[in-house]
């Protein structure tokens, strides 16, 4: 599957813009006055800066399976979600992996909530495509990013890293 992908509008090459969107430093800008929809740059900056989200995959019988995850984003627009050996697991293969084998589409949702100041609310929804077993080298690189980002992963205690390509990204921030 090619690195370059199209946004849902079909007019933009998202993957080719990722390095430009990440430089020079990732910082979240204040929302534009009166704006609600985030630009791709703002959405990607928030995705990179945030530390956890909800990964949604599609279960063949019950529909959406949503689980909390940590992740890392590389400079080429790939997202790594670890399957670690730190926390106990009921099975060697997680349900999200079985879901992805049947349907490689996933969504990563991140958000910020402030119950007292709703002008601070925002969310970013990232549509993802699972790369499967063809992304071993990228998975290893994302494992390094995860080990730098989370102290619990310093020794890379991963059974594997699920590798996703960003297909599209959209977001919203409260006006003001």
Steps between C-alpha positions, in 0.01 A plus 500: 500500500653836402612748762316785333131500577209723412276684741136419469458802273745343256677834445784481751798272543506466880809283545723730294408796724568329835868603533407863420218487753735381775775759463664678665352403836167347574286744690129549522390840385203672651184455294431780253239746622155370412642187334377156586649263244872439554740522209698187415807664654319572828347152510829323433682714757242403762523132401878501535496694829223298668596185692201266471177445314219260420571250221188379326497189283205315346385175663318281245200441730467784748635789293736755649758373749651796686803466729731755664855496359828686501670563168785667314493682167800500267607776260347318202148482639495151648358423842633223724278343767683258728389156608712488812597241759470752786128456567328160533318373191225238470640375169822506297305662214278789599148546365608821325752295300236247398273790403775655288566172319136502389483876430818716497313826567540665840441837661708668769310763697676742732338780693541759769222562749472777755177482697538858620617675184334372185696748291791257548322196351644332191519164323690343211378193311763318297388243244760224480582198284679206663817400314501140626810283497662693213620782726758327724774762450259786559370321810853479638554873439167581669603277795801727548274807500268333754795412725612865498151630566385274786730404790315169542614406149867597543606134453255449210292225664292452185353182362454712187412850384191542285586731211237726345520744211310827548232511230334823612474729798233741615449697816301760686575756768263721693473846352709770655 
